[in-house]
C-alpha cells in the first residue's frame, strides 16, 4: 500500500483550495455570460434596427441615420427630452435634499427611530404604478384635494395642477420625490452613522453648533455616498415610464411626456419600429453619459485606495 507523501498531500490541499475559490465564479459564470449576451446582443440589435427601414416588422435594409433626423425633427421628442431634463434635475436635487434632511433628523437618535425609518422607506416598497395612481386621485380635481375642499364649502378653491399644462410636470416631480426620498435617506443615514465620532467631538469642543458641524464636517465627509445616490436617481429619472403613465398619461397634451413614453408609442402604437429604436438608443446614450463616468470614477477611486494601502 502506497503512502501519501507530504508533497502529494500539500498539492491535493492546494488543488482543493483552488477549486473552492473557483466554485463561486464557476456557478456565476453562465448567468453573467447570458446577462452580458442579453444586454449587449439586444443593444446591438436595437442600434441596427434604428439604422434600418423597419416599420411594422424588422427590415434589415440599411438607411443610415434618417430615423434619428426624423426623431430630432419631431417636436414631441424635443419636448420629451426637455421634460426629462427638468424632471431629472428637480427630482434628483429634491430627493437628495429631502433625504438628507430626513437622515439628519433621524441621526439625532430620536425615539421610535425604527418606526420612522420604516415610514420613510415605505414608499420605496410601492410600485410606480400604484404610486402614480394614488397621487393621481389626490391631485385630480374630481377626486382629490379640490373635491374635498368643495365638499367642505370652499367652492372657489382650485387645485387642478394635474390638468394644468404649466404645473403638471411638477406634479410628477413631487410624486417622484415622495417615492425616492426614503431611498436617499437610508443611504445617507448609513453614511452619517459611519462618520468617526471623534470628528464631531472635536468640532463641538471648538464651539461649533450642530448645524454647522453637519454642514462643514459630517456631510462633506460622506460625499461619495451623495455621488452614488445621485447616479441611481438619475437612472430612475432617465428610465421613468410607469410613474408618468399612471399619473398623467404623458398629458395634458405633451406637458409630461418623457422619452420612454415616446419609445413605447412609436414601437407599439404607431408601428414605427426603426424610429422607436432610434429613440431607445438615445435613452441608452443618456444612461451611458451617467454610468460610464461613474464607472471610470469608481475604478479610479479603487485604484487610488489600493495604491494608498499598498
Secondary structure, DSSP 8 states (H G I E B T S, - for coil): -----HHHHHHHHHHHHHHHHHHHHHHHHHHHHHHHHHHHHHHHHHHHHHTB--SSS----B-TTHHHHHHHT-HHHHHHHHHHHHHHHHHHHHHHHHHHHHHHHHTTT-TTHHHHHHHHHHGGGS-HHHHHHHHHHHHSTTTSHHHHHHHTT-TT----GGG-TTTHHHHHHHHHHHHHHHHHHHHHHHHHHTS-HHHHHHHHHTT--HHHHIIIIIHHHTHHHHHHHHHHHHHHHHT--HHHHHHTTT-STTTT--HHHHHHIIIIIS--HHHHHHHHHHHHHHHHHHHHHHHHHHHHHHHHHHHHH-
